[in-house]
Amino acid sequence: MAQNSRADVNRAEDSITRICKAYGIDRIDVLTITATIVVTIYGEQFGSITQTRRIQGKT
């Protein structure tokens, strides 16, 4: 079970990183823990922006 969870975390972080790179973001930091995703992006035009999202469990 733990290996599946880690694989899901890696997949989510990789997907977010690829999306940001596709939009030309200079630097991307992604942290996924339990039910939270934190993404910080950095760019010359806007400095840094951080977004945090809670992931709702399946009902």
NUKE-894932 format. One record per residue (C-alpha): x, z negated, y negated; residue in three letters. Coordinates in nm, 4 decimals. Example, Ala and Ser with C-alpha at 12.3 -4.5 7.8 and 13.67 -1.06 7.14 Angstrom:
1.2300:-0.7800:0.4500:Ala
1.3670:-0.7140:0.1060:Ser
//
This chain:
0.0000:0.0000:0.0000:Met
0.2736:-0.0905:-0.2465:Ala
0.4525:0.2398:-0.1851:Gln
0.1328:0.4328:-0.2624:Asn
0.0900:0.2385:-0.5854:Ser
0.4481:0.3093:-0.6915:Arg
0.4037:0.6779:-0.6104:Ala
0.0918:0.6856:-0.8299:Asp
0.2814:0.5171:-1.1139:Val
0.5671:0.7661:-1.0855:Asn
0.3218:1.0575:-1.0798:Arg
0.1401:0.9307:-1.3899:Ala
0.4630:0.8724:-1.5822:Glu
0.5974:1.2146:-1.4816:Asp
0.2744:1.3909:-1.5819:Ser
0.2664:1.2247:-1.9239:Ile
0.6333:1.3080:-1.9824:Thr
0.5787:1.6743:-1.8875:Arg
0.2761:1.7042:-2.1183:Ile
0.4704:1.5576:-2.4110:Cys
0.7682:1.7867:-2.3462:Lys
0.5335:2.0866:-2.3381:Ala
0.4312:1.9938:-2.6941:Tyr
0.7941:1.9783:-2.8084:Gly
0.8303:1.6008:-2.8378:Ile
1.1967:1.5010:-2.8857:Asp
1.1890:1.1722:-2.6950:Arg
0.9242:1.0129:-2.4720:Ile
0.9109:0.6596:-2.3332:Asp
0.6392:0.5890:-2.0759:Val
0.5641:0.2517:-1.9177:Leu
0.2907:0.2102:-1.6580:Thr
0.2073:-0.1375:-1.5290:Ile
-0.0949:-0.2647:-1.3393:Thr
-0.3845:-0.1281:-1.5461:Ala
-0.1967:-0.0259:-1.8619:Thr
-0.0119:0.2833:-1.9812:Ile
0.2125:0.2580:-2.2872:Val
0.3565:0.5784:-2.4363:Val
0.5930:0.6031:-2.7308:Thr
0.6889:0.9424:-2.8668:Ile
0.9567:1.0175:-3.1236:Tyr
0.9892:1.3204:-3.3479:Gly
1.1633:1.4184:-3.6708:Glu
0.8343:1.5058:-3.8418:Gln
0.6523:1.1786:-3.7668:Phe
0.9025:0.9131:-3.6592:Gly
0.7637:0.7137:-3.3672:Ser
0.4087:0.6659:-3.2421:Ile
0.3017:0.4244:-2.9684:Thr
-0.0305:0.4331:-2.7851:Gln
-0.1507:0.1817:-2.5268:Thr
-0.4401:0.2482:-2.2922:Arg
-0.6092:0.0278:-2.0360:Arg
-0.6957:0.1979:-1.7083:Ile
-1.0373:0.0941:-1.5786:Gln
-1.0686:0.0209:-1.2080:Gly
-1.2848:0.2356:-0.9841:Lys
-1.6444:0.1207:-0.9536:Thr
//
